[in-house]
Amino acid sequence: MINKFIKEGILKPYQCDRYGFWCPVALMNKLQGLAGTHAEMLGVGSEYCASHNIAWVLTHMFVDIVDMPHKGEKLIFSTWPSSSGPVRSERDFEIKDKDGKLKVRAMSQWVLIDLRTRRPVRISDYIPDWEGLPEKVWNREFDKGTDFIPTKSRVMACRFDDIDVNQHINNAVYTTWATESVGFEYRDSHKLRGIDLYFEHEISPRTPTVRIEVAFDNNITHHKIVTDEIEHAKVVCYWSDR
């Protein structure tokens, strides 16, 4: 039986924005870090994957920010594999405060890829008897996301430090591109309440820039991460007035 991975921590100032709330990219990196740590504990982490020339790749991440954590808060992080199929595995997350109040919940979907072909492989071929806990934090389906007509676009640089050990732009960076593409004034007057990330195609480490196409729909913003005519990801951000 797989147990939940539970860890405590305090939100540091360098992880926060100008108002002392958790930065989106730091939040996304934390979720990926929790997943990676737990995978290592279960024997299916980066060391195991490297020895078999495979890697876990995120395809979806849905994040619901109930109450964005603030600088100095003591937090309790939990994560666990929640279900799996032939080529996809799901993982859920909860972040609570010291009193047990839910702050953030998230659900994610991952595939195992062959690093030579960059194509998904059957999980059971590499990880026999892989299964999860039948517990979900959120009743949502992993869909393909909806299309939209953009009203503005912004070009962002792909930096060397955006490249991860799987030799592509890390998915957490997509969140930064999305939240920055709305502009300073919008960010300054709104609080982030949720993120939906739909990954489609990886971005090469030698890509110099990406184009972020944006559409505004009240307190929801829609984003496409594009290079040339290739759509690499969709991101939906949910906001409330500050």
Sequence and secondary structure as in RCSB ss.txt:
>XXXX:A:sequence
MINKFIKEGILKPYQCDRYGFWCPVALMNKLQGLAGTHAEMLGVGSEYCASHNIAWVLTHMFVDIVDMPHKGEKL
IFSTWPSSSGPVRSERDFEIKDKDGKLKVRAMSQWVLIDLRTRRPVRISDYIPDWEGLPEKVWNREFDKGTDFIP
TKSRVMACRFDDIDVNQHINNAVYTTWATESVGFEYRDSHKLRGIDLYFEHEISPRTPTVRIEVAFDNNITHHKI
VTDEIEHAKVVCYWSDR
>XXXX:A:secstr
    EEEEEE  GGGB TTSBB HHHHHHHHHHHHHHHHHHTT SHHHHHHTTEEEEEEEEEEEESS  BTT EE
EEEEEEEEE SSEEEEEEEEEETT  EEEEEEEEEEEEETTTTEE  HHHHSTT    S  SS            
SEEEEEE  GGGB TTSSB HHHHHHHHHHTT HHHHHHEEEEEEEEEE S   TT  EEEEEEEEETTEEEEEE
EETTEEEEEEEEEEEE 
